[in-house]
Amino acid sequence: MQLLKIQINRKDDHSGAPLLPVLLLLILGITGFTIFQDFLHSSYHNYAFYFSESLLFKSFWLLFLPLSFLQFQLLKRSVAYVPATLIPVILHVVAFAFSVWLLSALLFTHTYGFKDLIGYTLSEDSYKYVLIYGTIPFLYARQQTVAQKQKSFPTAPVKRITIGSARNHISIAVDEILYISSAAPYIAIRIQQKSHLHAESLKSIHKKLDQQQFIRIHKSTILNMEQVSSYKSRLNGDYDVLLKNGESLRLSRNYSAKFKELMG
């Protein structure tokens, strides 16, 4: 029987990250609540409550943190659903038994047996393993689906942008832009009358613009293709692009393919 796989986009290095802080808060909250529950149980049944011993066994919940992170890494690598669930479950059972056995041997007057702890956690906590580690892959897959849908419907290019630095800002239509160049730590947006400094990166502003109208012609220059009059070769792989206003810009050979495609 073929194992069900959760397909993951390997290029998304941050996948699963929004789920981890939520899981952290949830597990810490559950740990504190179950310790308080032990206190209430001991008070109701009139027996001594030992915080250290309660905390020792509640380390069961804390182990979900690193092992959930491990499960996310397995899913990011497109590991099949079944092993991506079983691996953290098995590691959790062994890690819980070992940690309680070791800490009780080092810090307590009595030592809990390793085999007894294995049996204890399997009999008491099996449904928790299945519920948590079995649910995470589906939450992760849903997150990937939402991310893919967002990529499938990109934001429409802006028609106007507000540019400026410090306290001076103006709004212009993007069609008025001739080109945008790097002017560290700013960018210079060239329109017919003058250049305006703007506090943004070339990469950031390029994402807002129509990719078929504004293209990179150099690592430090974005050109409005509607402002191009002609271009000619420098005979070394680069080109000189003549704009309608008479200015000339350098077209790097590394960006010439896209330029020629749009020029037709």
N, C-alpha and C positions, 0 to 999 in steps of 0.2 A: 504493500500500500504506500503510495507516494505521500511523503510528508508535506503538510501544508506549509507554505513559505510566506513570510511577510517580506514583500519586496521593498527595498529601501534605496533611496537615491544616495549613492556613495559620495556625491559631491557636496552633500549638505552636512558639513562638519558639526553643525550645531543642532542637529535633529535630536529631539528628546529633551533638550535642555530646559524648556519651560515646565516640563513635568517634574523634574527633579526637586526644585525648591518646594513645590506643593507636597511632594512625597515626604520630604524632610520634615516639614511642619506637621504633617499628618502623623508620622511615626513618633515624633517627639511628644505630640499631644497624647497619642495612645499610650505611650510608655508612662507618662505622668499620671494619666487617668487610671491605668491598671494598678499602679502602685497605691494610689489613693483607694482603689477598690479593695486591695488587700488589707489596708488599714481599717476600712469599714467592716470588712468580714471578720477581722480579728476582734474588733470591738463588740460586734454583735454576738459572737460566739465565746466571748470572754477568754481569749488566749493572747499570749504576748505577740506583739508585732515587732518584727526585726526589719528595719529599713534596708540594711545591707543585704540581707538574704532575699528580700523582695526585689531589690535592684539587680541582684545577681541573676535571678531567673528572668527578669524583664529585659535583660540583655538580648533575649530572643528577638525583641522588636527592633533593637538598634542594628542588628545584623542585616535588616532589610535595606539599610542605606547603601553600604558598599555593594551588596549583591544585586540590588536593583540597578545600580550603575553598571555593573557587569552585564546584566541582562540587556540593558540599552545598547551596550557595545556589541553584543552578539547580534542583536536585531539590526544594527547599523551595517553589519557585515553580511546581511541576508541569510543568517543562520536559520534553519527550519524551525517552525513553531515549537515542535515537541522537544528537541534538544535544548532550545533556547529557554524552555520552561523547566525541564528536568535538571539541567546543570546547576542553576542557582538553588533549586530545592535540595538536591543532594549535598551541595556545599554548605547550605544553611544548617541542615540536620547535623552534619559532622562538626561544623564550626561551633554551633551552640553547645553540643555535648562536650567538646574539647575545652571551650572557654570556661564553662561552669566547673568542669572537673579540675582544670588547672587553677582557677582562682580560689576554689574551695580548698584545694590542697595547700595553697600558699597563704591564704588569709583567714581561713576558718579552722575551728578545732576539729571539724569532721570533714571528710572528703566524699563527695558524691561519685559513685561508680560510673565509668564512661558508658558501659553497656546499658546500665539502668537509665542513664540520661537519654540514650538513643531511643530506648523503648518508651520513655516518658514523653518525649517530644513528638514521636510518631503517633502515640495514642491520644495526646492532648491537642496537638497543633496541626494535624494533617489538613484539616479544612482551611486553616489560615494560609498554609503554603499554597494550596490549590487556588484559593480565592485571589490572593495577591499576585503571585507569580503567573497565574493563569490569566489575569485581567490585564496586566501591564502590556503584553503584546498587542492586544486589541486597542487599547488606548493609544499606543504608539502608532499603530497602523492608521488609526483615525486621524491622528495628528499629521501624518504624511499625506493622507488624502486631502485634508484641508489645505496643506501647503502647496500641493500640486495644483489644486483648483485656483489658488491665488496666482500661481505662476501662469496658468492658462488664460487668465483674464488680467493682463497687465494694465496698469493705470494709463489712461489716455494722455497723450502729450499735452503739455500746458500751452495755452495761447498767449498768455501774458506772464511776465515775471516781474517781481519787485527786486530791484538791484540797488546796491549802495554799500557803504561802509560807515562806521561810526553813527552819526545822527542824520546823514543825508541819504534819502531813499527816493527812488522814482520808479514808476510802473511803465514798462514798455511792452509793445507787441513783439513776440519772438521773430516775426517776419522782418522786423526792422534790423535785426542783428546781422552784421556782416560776418564776423568771426569772433571767437573767444580764445584768448591766449593766456598762458600762465604769467603771473606777475607776483611771485611769492612775496609775502604769504597770502596774496589775494589772486584773483583772476581779473583780467581786463576784458570787458565786453565792449566790442567796437560797433558803434552804430554810425550813421552817416555824418553826424555832426562832431562826435568826439568819442573818446574811450571812457568807460566808467569802471572804477575799481569795485569789486564785489567780494565779500567775505564768504567764499565757498570754493570747493575744489572742482577741477575740471570733470572728474569722474562723477561727482554728485550732480552737477548741473546738466551733464550730458544725459543722465538717466531721465530727466524731466522733459527732454526735448524729443521731437520726432526723429527717430534714428534713420529715416530715409531722407530727411532734409538736412540734418546736422550730422556731420561725420568727422572723425579724426583724420587729419592729413599730416599730422606730426604729433609726437608725444606731448607737445606743449600747445597744440592748436586744434580747435574745433571750427569747422567751416560750414557756413550756410550755403548749400549747393545752389540755391536759387539766386545767389549773388555772383555766380561764376560767369565770366564772359568767355574765356578760352584758357588753354594751357599748352605748354610746350616742354619738350624734353631738355634736360641739361646734359644728356648723353652719358650720364653716369648712373642712371637708374632713378634719379630724382627728377622732379618737374617744377616748373614755375607756373603758378596759377594766377591768371589775371582776373581781377574782380571788375564788376561793372562801374565801380567808382574810380578805377584806374590803379588801385593798389595791387601789389604783387605779393604772393605768399609762396613759401616753399612746400611742395608736396613730397614727403618722404617715400622712398620705394617700398617701405614696410606697410604703407597705408594706401598704395596706389590702386590695388585691385578693386576695392570697394568704390573708390572714386571713379574709375573707368567704367565700372558696371552701371553706376547711376548716370554717368554722362551719356552712355549708350554708344 
